[in-house]
């Protein structure tokens, strides 16, 4: 049976890790043992923060909506309740974008919410 030398696969693994650690500070970028830990930790942060980004953006849209709706004499919670009663199905991202770029259209939607709450 032929002898198997593992140098090639080992070097490939190391190269892969060191490439991922490019730009890190100090020994984190060129020492395999430390680079491996740094890359693993970075991947944990990346995984966690891909989930967290969705929450963060939703919170931003809600803050923007609250500010825009208060200018029109309403609160965010009353606005969302009014949209539910009016049967308007528009997500917070689109509403936030409308509030910024199309104030007239947003004011019309707020008007719909107010009339739904009044009746």
Secondary structure as GFF3:
##gff-version 3
##sequence-region A 1 119
A	DSSP	alpha_helix	7	20	.	.	.	ID=ss1
A	DSSP	three_ten_helix	26	29	.	.	.	ID=ss2
A	DSSP	alpha_helix	32	71	.	.	.	ID=ss3
A	DSSP	alpha_helix	76	86	.	.	.	ID=ss4
A	DSSP	alpha_helix	92	101	.	.	.	ID=ss5
A	DSSP	alpha_helix	103	118	.	.	.	ID=ss6
###
